[in-house]
Amino acid sequence: MSFISEKLQKIRESIPADVKLVAVSKMNPAESVIEAMKAGQRVFGENRIQEASIKFDAVRSGGFEPELHIIGFLQRNKVKEAVRIASMIQSVDRIELADEIEKQCAKLNKTIDVLFEIHTGEDSKSGFKDETELFSVLENCAAQKHPHIKPKGFMTVAPFSDDEKIVRAAFRKVRTLFEKASAEFPALCLTELSMGMSGDYKTAVEEGSTMIRIGTAIFGRRDYSK
Ligand SMILES: *Cc1c(COP(=O)(O)O)cnc(C)c1O
């Protein structure tokens, strides 16, 4: 068995069957994506649009049909390309971005799934910090003002901390917000909580995560010197 398939199997065995696994392939080559697909993995996450386009066009031209989620900060001028290559954008963190995704999807006549990113970590700048702003986007979606956007739930990157209590509190905060939003906007049928990375996914699953985003624990350490 290959390194990647062994790692994938180990992670799948350590989470409940209904928790989705997004394999974060950033900084890893198309060959690694294909290797993971041969081991049964279908959903991948990338945070840079240009890198993702080149890589996933290559994978798809080989006859594979991966699903791609954008999980990193998304600039407005990259939205057009992002909605071409992805089936979900997990990092919607401001009203203007939702507006731009709607505009670009309307042109393509495509509906895209989105998660709203919630800010919980001091090290990360992205994510909604303001509940009022978040709820006004949700209200727009519930009022069908963004017909090409299908909100599915929330995403967060927890603070990088050795203190499990801090990490757990962050996940719990997002889950509480998710429950509040689900109660206020039942028509949106929010189902997904994307929480947990290589270092904290077990805590995230305990706190109600439905989708974990794992890079290092599948593909090994990323080489930032390249
Ligand atoms: C890189 C990244 C991940 C995966 O991180 P690992 O620690 O390698 O598992 C998950 N989510 C986001 C938003 C990322 O940028």
The ligand as an SDF file (V2000), in Angstrom:
LIG
                    3D

 15 15  0  0  0  0  0  0  0  0999 V2000
   -3.8090   24.0240    4.8200 C   0  0  0  0  0  0  0  0  0  0  0  0
   -5.2050   24.0610    5.3410 C   0  0  0  0  0  0  0  0  0  0  0  0
   -5.7660   22.9050    5.9350 C   0  0  0  0  0  0  0  0  0  0  0  0
   -5.0150   21.6150    6.1420 C   0  0  0  0  0  0  0  0  0  0  0  0
   -4.0610   21.7880    7.1490 O   0  0  0  0  0  0  0  0  0  0  0  0
   -3.2040   20.5430    7.7260 P   0  0  0  0  0  0  0  0  0  0  0  0
   -2.7570   21.0370    9.0610 O   0  0  0  0  0  0  0  0  0  0  0  0
   -2.0910   20.3190    6.7830 O   0  0  0  0  0  0  0  0  0  0  0  0
   -4.0990   19.3800    7.8280 O   0  0  0  0  0  0  0  0  0  0  0  0
   -7.0860   22.9880    6.3560 C   0  0  0  0  0  0  0  0  0  0  0  0
   -7.8110   24.1240    6.2250 N   0  0  0  0  0  0  0  0  0  0  0  0
   -7.3060   25.2480    5.6740 C   0  0  0  0  0  0  0  0  0  0  0  0
   -8.1780   26.4510    5.5550 C   0  0  0  0  0  0  0  0  0  0  0  0
   -5.9890   25.2560    5.2210 C   0  0  0  0  0  0  0  0  0  0  0  0
   -5.4890   26.3690    4.6770 O   0  0  0  0  0  0  0  0  0  0  0  0
  1  2  1  0
  2  3  1  0
  2 14  2  0
  3  4  1  0
  3 10  2  0
  4  5  1  0
  5  6  1  0
  6  7  2  0
  6  8  1  0
  6  9  1  0
 10 11  1  0
 11 12  2  0
 12 13  1  0
 12 14  1  0
 14 15  1  0
M  END
$$$$
